[in-house]
Amino acid sequence: KRTRQEKVKEKPRPRRRPLMTKPVDDVYLTWLYKRPSYGLEQAVGMLKKFQELDFTHPKQFVYINVFLDMALQKKKKVDPFSSSVALPHRFTDEVNKVLVFTENAQEAEVAREHGAAVVGGVELIKWILEDEIQADFYVAVPAIIPKLIPLRNKLKRKYPSTRRNSLGSDIPKMLQFFRECHEYMVEDESIIKTRIARLDMPTEHIIANLKTIIHDICTFKPSNFDPIVQRLVIRSSTSEGLLLDLDGILPQVEKVEEKEGENAVDEDQQKPVQESVST
């Protein structure tokens, strides 16, 4: 007698019909067709049109969902990250709460004058560890950083560092950036969900903000690998998501001119990779 598994193997697998490209009618089964993609300017125009037709709030936020390819060579991958960027066009009056670490009285006065929410020295460590004091961002001057080691595990990615531009001597510059910057982070290992603008802003302002964030995301993966951004969806608070055509959105990687010898070409191609990682 044939076993049950053998009988199952004999059954031919159902043939899956290839997805069709464009529906003929206005009403159709979405799973039978490829998801359409739109140019960035066209998609923003559609979101604005949806708002008019649906009579929804004109100042609602615009969001993007960025689906990432975190893979590197072999089994290595890009670690989940967070970043802060200064958008060319602010879309909210909200100001981030910034804490400044300094033990210099003159620097402390400068920090207060430029909008620091909390200013202090090592006496703040206890209160931060006990969650009595919290801030959106933490900046410090170099002189005090050796005394802040107990906060490294507590603050994690928000611990002051030169790489994040949160450790330095120019307190006014750091405060201006971190009070107004826009923060985003990777969720679920490979997705970024963040708001980028308000729907009532001019189309060119929405596009500029989106490209600023996308270009910053692309710096977290070397340019000699596949692009880190695989899919990009834009939507408003009340609309459906629109898949964007990535042409013209991702930063263009400059092609290295061919030179004699393969080694010379390889060395030239590695230079922009190192620059992109360090930004």
N, C-alpha and C positions, 0 to 999 in steps of 0.2 A: 504494500500500500504506500502511496505517496504521502509524504508528510504535509502538514499544513503550510509550512514554509515553502516547499517546492511548488505547491499550487499557487501561492501568492506570486512566486517568481515568474510563473508562466503567464500571468496576466500582463498584457502590454500596458505600459505606462501611458496615461492620457497625454495626447499631444497638446502642448501649450501654444495657442495661437500667438503669433508675433503682434506686438502692440502697434496699433495704427497711429499715424502722426497727427492728423487734424480731423476733428469731427465735422460732419456736414450740417447737422442740425444743432439748434440751441440747447436741446435737452439730450443728454447722452450718458452712457455708463462710463464713469471716469476711469475705472480700472482697465478698460479696453484701449485706452489711449495714453501716449506718453505725456507727461506733465509739461505744459508749455513753459518756456522761459522768455523773459522780457528784458529789454534794455533798461538800464537804470533810470534814465529820464522818463521813459514810457511808463515804467512801474510806478514811479512817484506820481505821475499824472493820473494814473488809474486810482491810486489811493485817495487822491484829492477828489476825484469824480465819485468814488464810492461814498465819501463823506457827504457830498452834496445830495446824492440820490437817497441816502438813508437818513438824512437829517440828524446826523450824530454830531457830537461836540467838535467844533472846528479846531480847537487847540489841543486835541488829544495827542498822545505821544506816538512816535514812530519807532518801531523795534526792528532789530535784525536777529536772525538765528544763523549762526555760522557753524557749519559742519566741517570738522578738521580731519586731516590725515596726519596723524602724529608719528607715523612710522619712519624710522631711520634705517641704516644698514643693518643687516642680519636681524636680530631680535630686539634691537635697541629702539627706543622711541622717545619723543619729546615729552618731558614731564609736564603735567598740568601746571599752568602758570596764571598769573594775574598781572595786570599792567595798568598804568595811569597815563592818560594822554591829555594834552591841552587842545580842545576842539576849536576850530577856527570861528565857530558861531555858537555861542552859549544858548541853551534852550530852556534854562531854568534859573530862577533866582536863588536856589538853594546854595548855601556855602558850606563846605566841608569843615568839620571841627579838627583843628590841627594843634597838637601838643608839641612844645619846643623844650628840649633839654639843654640847659645851660646854667652854669654857676657864676657867670659874669654878670654883675648888676647892670652894666651898660648894655650888654647884649639882650638881657631880659627886658629892659625898657624898650629897646628897638622892636623886639618881638611883640610886645603888647601894643605898641603904636601901629603895627602892621597887621593886627587882627588875630593874633594867636589866642586860642581859646584857653589854653593852660600853659603856664611857663614855670619851670622849676628845675631842681637838680636831683640829687640822689634821694631826697626825701619823698619823691613821687613814686619810687620803686615799690614800696610797701603798698601804697594805695592802688597801684596798677595791678599788682599781683592778686590783690583781694577784690578786684573788679569795682573798687570804689570810684576810680577815674577811668574813663574810656574815651577814646578819640577815633576819628576816621583815619588820621595819619599821624605819624610820629617822626619828628625831625630832630637832629642834634648837631651840635658843633663838635669838631674833632677832639677838643680837650676833655670832654666828659665821656666819650664813648667807652674807654676802658672800664668805667665804673658801672656801665649799663649791662654787663654780661649776664646778671641774673634775669634779665628780661628777654633774653634771646629766645628761649623756648616758649615764653608767653606770647610775645608779639609775632614770632615766626616771620612771615613774609613782610610784615610791617615794621620789622626791626630796622632802625636807621642804617643805611648803607650808601656808599658812593654810587654803586651800580643803579640804584633806584633814585639817585639824586636827592636823597633825604638826609645825607650827611655832608655838611659843608660849612663854610664861614659866612656865606651870603644869606643871612636870615631873611631879609625882605624878598629876595628872589625865590627862595624855597617856599615861603608862605604864600606868595602870589600864585605859584604853580599849584600847590596842594590844596589851597582853599577853593580853587576854581576848576581843578582837573576832573576828568571823567574816568572812573575806574571800571574795569570789566575783568572777568575771570572765566577760566575753563570749568565747565560743569560736566559731570558724568563722563569724565576722561577725555571727551572729544567734541564738546559743544559749547559755544559761547552764545548766551542770550543777553542782549543789552539794548537799552533804548538809545537813540542817537539824535533825536530832534523832536520838534512839534510839527504837526501836519500843516499848520497855518504859516510856517516859515516858507520863504521863497525856495523853489525847487533846487536852485544852484547851491543854497546853503545846506539843504538836506544832503545833497550829493557830496559836498565838500566834507561834511562831518563823517559820512559813511566811509569815504575813501581814506580819511585820516586814520580811522580805527582799523580798517582792513590792512593798510600799509604797516601799521604798528604790529598787528598780529603776524604778518609775514616775516618780521625780523626774528621770530623765535625759531625758525627752521632754516638751515643753510639752503642757499639758492640752487645748489647742485643736486638737490633731491626734488621729488615731485612737490608741487605747490602745497602748502599746508592747508589752504582754503579749498575745499572740494565742492561744497554747495553753499549757496547764500540765499536766504529767504528774507524778504522784507514785508512788513505788515504794519497796520496801525492798531490802536487799541480795540477797534470794533470790526476790522476787515479780515478777510481771508489772507493767507500768506501767498505771496507771489515769488516764484522762483526766478532769480536773476541770472542773466547771461554774464559770465565772469569776464568776457572780453572787454578791455578798457577799464576794469576795476582793479585787477591785480597789478602790482608794480611790475614794470617791464625789466627783465634781466638783460643787461647789456651783453651782447655776444663778443667773445674774445676773438680778436683777429688771429687768423692762422699764422703760425710762425714755424720756422724750421725746427724740426725735432719735437717729438711727442712730450718730452720732459718740460720743455719750455712752455708748451700749451697748458700742461697740467698745473705748473706753478702759477701761471697767470690766472687760471680759473679759480684757484684757491684763495686769491686775495679778496675778491668781493665777498666770499663766503665768510671769512673771518670778520670782515667789517659788519656784516649783517647780524652776526651772533652777538657782537659786542654792543650794539645799539640798544 
